[in-house]
Amino acid sequence: MSADRPVLLTVSEVSKILRIHRAKVYILIDDGTLTATKVGCDWRVRTESVERLTGSLPSNVFAHNAMGMENEAAAAV
């Protein structure tokens, strides 16, 4: 996986990518449709797991997510 494609996605990112409610993402994690790992109190979903459902995701999906994270980091400073 290239540097611009994260290995793990947040539940919010997955819900935006799949255009489903966050609660449905948790259901997909629970039934094993999505491969996820709990990190602290949060879940992280493997990008390849999402791509098994959708096919290859366009790189602009990840560029938008990276910009959002950069903006959040700048706002925190």
C-alpha positions in Angstrom: 0.0 0.0 0.0 1.4 3.4 -0.9 2.1 6.2 1.5 -1.1 8.1 0.5 -3.3 5.1 1.3 -3.8 4.4 5.0 -3.8 0.9 6.3 -6.5 1.7 8.8 -9.6 3.9 8.6 -11.9 5.3 11.3 -15.5 4.4 11.6 -16.4 7.9 10.5 -14.2 7.6 7.4 -15.8 4.2 6.5 -19.3 5.6 6.9 -18.5 8.5 4.6 -16.9 6.2 2.0 -19.7 3.7 2.0 -22.4 6.4 2.5 -24.0 4.5 5.4 -24.7 5.4 9.0 -22.0 4.9 11.6 -24.2 2.3 13.4 -24.2 0.2 10.2 -20.4 0.2 10.1 -20.4 -1.2 13.7 -22.9 -3.9 12.5 -20.6 -4.8 9.6 -17.6 -5.0 12.0 -19.6 -7.2 14.4 -20.8 -9.7 11.8 -17.3 -9.9 10.3 -18.0 -8.2 7.0 -15.4 -5.6 7.8 -12.1 -6.5 9.4 -11.4 -4.1 12.3 -9.2 -3.7 15.3 -10.0 -1.9 18.5 -7.5 0.8 19.4 -8.2 2.1 22.9 -11.9 3.0 22.8 -12.1 3.4 19.0 -12.3 1.0 16.1 -10.1 1.1 13.1 -11.2 -0.7 9.9 -8.6 -2.1 7.4 -8.7 -0.3 4.1 -8.4 -3.6 2.2 -11.6 -4.8 4.0 -13.6 -1.8 2.7 -12.1 -2.4 -0.8 -13.3 -6.0 -0.7 -16.8 -4.5 -0.6 -16.4 -1.7 -3.0 -13.5 -2.5 -5.3 -10.4 -0.3 -5.4 -11.0 3.1 -3.8 -10.0 6.2 -5.7 -6.9 7.9 -4.3 -8.8 11.2 -3.9 -10.8 9.6 -1.1 -7.6 9.4 0.9 -6.3 12.8 -0.1 -9.4 14.3 1.3 -9.0 12.4 4.6 -5.4 13.4 4.9 -6.3 17.0 4.4 -8.9 16.8 7.1 -6.5 15.3 9.5 -3.9 18.0 8.7 -6.6 20.7 9.3 -7.5 19.1 12.6 -3.9 19.0 13.7 -3.4 22.7 12.7 -6.6 23.7 14.6 -5.3 21.9 17.8 -2.1 24.0 17.8 
